[in-house]
Amino acid sequence: MKLFIKNMVCERCKMAIKVELEQIGLTPTDIQLGSVEIQESTIDLQKDALEKRLHALGFALLSDKKARIAEQIKAQIIELIHRHDDAVPTNLSSYLAQTLQREYTSLSTIFSETVGSTIEKYFIKQKIEKVKELLTYDELNLNEIAFKLHYSSVAHLSNQFKKITGLSPSAYKKIAQISRTELDKL
């Protein structure tokens, strides 16, 4: 049986979900961002306990089909930006349509209705969070970051960064106390 879980954004989330499932007697067989395959064919007896445990950790069990699709889109974007170095495609719509095996117009409509934002805006916010992370680590210069995240130029990256954060990348680097946004809060 496949369960869909909201707000899974990292490996630590996957580990936390695994522990919670096992503690209520469920057997996870495959855990991905946003979904878990379990050995059991039903969770009727454990559903209330699972929902309470997930809620306590900031997760939610998704039963609405549109919400599940929106979470799958988010998970694909997060995986793409934050987990696969140099894998950002030039055409996000084709990538999502191919990966999720749905027409992009359908994905876009569902995402906008469910999340209240466009896929493109969400994608840009994720890229900016990655830029913040890379600026904080101070291992790459702005040219290298722009190249790594497939920006057409440093100017394009800088303009997008300032539009989202209100600061230039160099000003952001200078202000150490600005905290990054958690991925599931974007």
Buried (B, 14 or more C-beta within 10 A) or exposed (E): EEBBBBBBBBEEBBEBBBEBBEEBEBEBEEBBBBBBEBEBEEBEEBBEBBBEBBEEBBBBBBEEEBBBBBBBBBBBBBBBBBEEEEEBBEEBBEBBBEBBEBEBEEBBEBBBEBBEEEBEBBBBBBBBBBBBEBBEEEEBEBEEBBBBBEBEEBEEBBEBBBEBBEBBBEEBBEEEEBEEEEBBEB
